[in-house]
Amino acid sequence: MPSQHAIGVFDSGVGGLSVLRALKAELPAEPFVYVADSGHAPYGERDDDHVLKRSHAIADFLVARHGIKALVVACNTATAAAIHTLRQAYPALPIIGIEPALKPAAARSQTGRVGVMATRGTLNSEKFAGLLQRLQGSAEFVLQPCDGLADAIERGDADRIQALCRQYSASMGRFGQEPGAIDTLVLGCTHYPFVADSLQAVVGTSVAMLEGGVPVARQTRRLLEAADALAQPGPLAAPLQFYSSGNPALLDTALQRWLALGQTAQALG
């Protein structure tokens, strides 16, 4: 795949911008095309068939319209539901998924109790169950489905975000460094890093928070290096394009708020 082609990135909405942020930091010379499937969100509260169909529709669009050289599935739910069939559909295309950072969290935890905040779709998936099984005995994982939180972040509803952060963290039990407390919190949805400050204020500054964007960015670099497909730095900033299947204005607002980008998203038909 020619190195000047873009990397495609998609999520059910604006949450994948946290992964794009990590990708841009790791690969500043690369062009990116980002799709927010906000018109069909939230994936985490939809059935697997819906997520599977949308994931393939977006991948088809990115390959056919933009000739992408790699695809980043910047959504835990979509990775769990569709990563294997996407790789079957596009065997020559590097496809990078994301999963909750359970393994590094278990290695980091001193109390042996790790909290996992994620969508119901992610926590109920076979892929997540397999991940838990592989890590059995490494830590006690306290799983918390966070219905509505991704949607509140998508809409920028500050009051609802604060209320849900308090509600869900309270449901998980004690946080801190004392024996039996949760000392490490996994942000298992790409939306959640954007409210990390709100969560930190609730659970305390001694609790470590882990997200998946940085490992995804590093894996993307490794695969492109192996394929000799890294873009070469040029005199101009690498182009970025954005699409939304919902209201593009919501994506525009998120781009300004979280990435300090004044770009305008296009409507995805």
C-alpha positions in Angstrom: 0.0 0.0 0.0 1.5 3.4 -1.0 2.8 5.2 2.1 1.0 8.5 1.2 -2.4 6.8 1.7 -4.4 7.6 4.8 -5.0 5.5 7.9 -8.7 5.0 8.5 -10.0 5.3 12.1 -13.6 4.8 13.3 -15.7 4.7 16.4 -19.4 4.8 17.3 -19.0 8.5 17.9 -16.5 11.0 19.2 -14.8 8.7 21.7 -12.3 7.4 19.2 -10.8 10.8 19.1 -8.9 9.8 22.2 -7.3 7.1 20.1 -6.7 9.5 17.2 -5.0 11.8 19.6 -2.5 9.0 20.5 -2.1 8.1 16.9 -1.3 11.7 15.9 1.3 11.9 18.7 3.0 8.6 17.6 2.7 9.2 13.8 2.6 12.9 13.2 3.5 12.6 9.5 0.5 10.3 8.7 -2.8 11.4 7.1 -5.9 10.2 8.8 -9.6 9.8 7.9 -11.9 9.5 10.9 -15.5 8.3 10.9 -17.8 8.9 13.8 -20.8 6.6 13.4 -22.9 8.8 15.7 -26.1 8.2 13.8 -25.9 4.6 14.9 -24.5 5.0 18.4 -24.0 4.0 21.1 -22.5 0.7 19.9 -22.1 -0.5 23.5 -25.9 -0.7 24.0 -26.6 -2.3 20.6 -26.6 -6.0 19.6 -23.6 -7.6 18.0 -25.3 -7.9 14.6 -25.9 -4.1 14.4 -22.3 -3.4 15.4 -21.0 -5.9 12.9 -23.0 -4.5 10.0 -22.0 -0.9 10.8 -18.3 -1.8 11.2 -18.2 -3.4 7.7 -20.1 -0.6 6.1 -17.6 1.9 7.4 -14.6 -0.2 6.5 -16.1 -0.6 3.0 -16.4 3.2 2.7 -12.9 3.9 3.9 -11.3 1.3 1.6 -13.4 2.2 -1.5 -13.4 6.0 -1.1 -10.0 6.7 0.5 -7.9 3.6 -0.3 -6.7 3.4 3.3 -3.4 1.6 4.0 -4.5 0.6 7.6 -7.7 0.5 9.6 -7.9 1.3 13.4 -11.0 0.1 15.1 -11.1 2.8 17.8 -13.9 1.2 19.7 -13.8 -1.6 22.3 -17.3 -2.8 21.4 -16.7 -2.8 17.6 -13.3 -4.6 18.2 -15.0 -7.3 20.2 -17.9 -7.8 17.7 -16.2 -7.3 14.3 -12.4 -7.4 14.3 -12.2 -11.0 13.2 -14.6 -10.7 10.3 -13.1 -7.4 9.2 -9.7 -9.2 8.9 -11.3 -11.9 6.9 -12.9 -9.4 4.6 -9.6 -7.5 4.1 -6.8 -10.0 4.6 -4.1 -7.7 3.1 -5.1 -4.6 5.1 -3.4 -4.1 8.6 -6.4 -3.8 11.0 -5.7 -2.8 14.6 -8.3 -3.2 17.3 -8.4 -2.0 20.9 -9.2 -3.8 24.1 -9.4 -2.7 27.8 -6.0 -2.5 29.4 -6.6 -5.3 31.9 -3.1 -6.9 31.6 -1.1 -3.7 32.3 -3.6 -2.8 35.1 -3.2 -6.1 36.8 0.6 -5.7 36.6 0.4 -2.2 38.1 -2.0 -2.9 40.9 -0.6 -3.2 44.4 -3.9 -4.0 46.1 -4.8 -6.7 43.6 -8.2 -5.1 42.9 -8.7 -3.5 39.5 -11.8 -1.6 38.4 -13.1 -1.8 34.8 -15.5 0.8 33.5 -16.9 -0.1 30.0 -20.0 -0.4 28.0 -22.3 -3.4 28.5 -21.6 -4.6 25.0 -17.8 -4.8 25.7 -18.3 -6.5 29.1 -20.7 -9.1 27.7 -18.6 -9.9 24.7 -16.8 -13.3 24.1 -13.6 -11.4 23.4 -13.7 -9.7 26.8 -14.6 -13.0 28.5 -11.5 -14.6 26.9 -9.3 -11.8 28.1 -10.6 -12.2 31.6 -10.0 -16.0 31.5 -6.4 -15.5 30.3 -5.8 -13.2 33.3 -7.5 -15.3 35.9 -5.6 -15.1 39.2 -3.6 -12.0 38.2 -6.0 -9.7 40.0 -9.6 -9.3 41.1 -11.5 -7.3 38.4 -14.5 -5.3 39.5 -16.6 -4.9 36.3 -18.9 -1.9 35.9 -21.2 -1.4 32.9 -21.7 2.3 32.4 -25.0 2.7 30.5 -25.5 6.2 29.2 -22.0 7.6 29.9 -20.7 7.4 26.4 -23.9 9.1 25.2 -23.5 11.8 27.7 -19.9 12.4 26.6 -21.1 12.4 23.0 -23.6 15.1 23.7 -21.3 17.1 26.0 -23.8 16.9 28.8 -21.7 18.0 31.8 -24.3 17.5 34.5 -25.1 14.0 33.4 -21.5 13.1 33.0 -20.8 14.2 36.6 -23.8 12.3 37.9 -23.0 9.1 36.1 -19.3 9.2 37.1 -20.4 9.5 40.7 -23.1 6.8 40.4 -20.9 4.2 38.7 -17.8 4.7 40.8 -19.9 4.4 44.0 -21.3 1.1 42.7 -17.8 -0.4 42.4 -16.8 0.0 46.1 -13.8 1.6 47.8 -11.0 3.2 45.8 -7.5 4.0 47.2 -4.3 2.3 48.3 -5.7 0.5 51.4 -5.9 -3.3 51.3 -9.0 -4.4 49.6 -9.5 -1.1 47.7 -9.4 -0.6 44.0 -6.2 1.2 43.2 -6.2 0.9 39.4 -9.1 1.9 37.1 -9.3 0.7 33.5 -11.2 3.1 31.1 -12.6 0.4 28.8 -14.4 2.7 26.4 -12.7 5.2 24.1 -15.1 7.9 25.2 -14.1 7.7 28.9 -10.5 9.3 28.7 -12.2 12.6 27.9 -13.9 12.6 31.4 -10.8 11.2 33.2 -10.6 14.4 35.2 -14.2 14.0 36.4 -13.5 10.4 37.3 -10.2 11.2 39.1 -12.0 13.8 41.2 -14.4 11.1 42.4 -12.1 8.1 42.9 -9.1 10.1 44.2 -5.7 11.1 42.9 -4.0 8.0 44.2 -5.9 5.7 41.8 -4.1 5.0 38.5 -6.2 5.2 35.3 -5.3 3.3 32.1 -6.6 3.7 28.6 -5.9 1.9 25.4 -5.0 4.6 22.9 -1.2 4.6 23.3 -0.7 0.8 22.8 -2.9 1.0 19.7 -0.8 3.8 18.3 2.4 1.9 18.9 1.0 -1.3 17.3 -0.1 0.8 14.3 3.5 2.1 13.9 4.9 -1.4 14.2 2.6 -2.8 11.5 3.3 0.1 9.1 7.0 -0.2 9.6 6.9 -3.9 8.9 5.0 -3.2 5.6 7.4 -0.3 4.7 4.3 1.9 4.6 5.2 4.8 6.9 4.6 8.3 5.5 7.6 10.5 5.1 7.6 13.9 6.9 6.8 16.8 4.6 6.8 20.6 4.8 3.1 20.7 5.4 0.9 19.2 8.2 -0.5 15.8 7.3 -4.1 16.1 6.2 -7.0 15.1 8.4 -10.5 14.3 7.2 -13.6 13.8 9.4 -17.0 12.2 8.7 -20.1 11.7 10.9 -23.2 9.7 10.2 -25.0 11.8 12.8 -25.0 15.5 13.3 -21.5 16.7 12.1 -21.8 19.8 14.4 -21.3 17.5 17.4 -18.1 16.1 15.9 -17.0 19.7 15.1 -17.5 20.7 18.8 -15.6 17.6 20.0 -12.7 18.3 17.7 -12.4 21.8 19.0 -12.9 20.8 22.7 -10.6 17.8 22.9 -8.1 18.1 20.0 -8.1 21.9 19.6 -8.9 21.4 15.9 -11.1 23.9 14.1 -12.0 21.5 11.3 -15.4 20.8 9.9 -16.7 17.3 9.6 -18.6 16.0 6.5 -21.8 14.2 6.6 -21.6 10.4 6.0 -24.5 9.3 3.9 
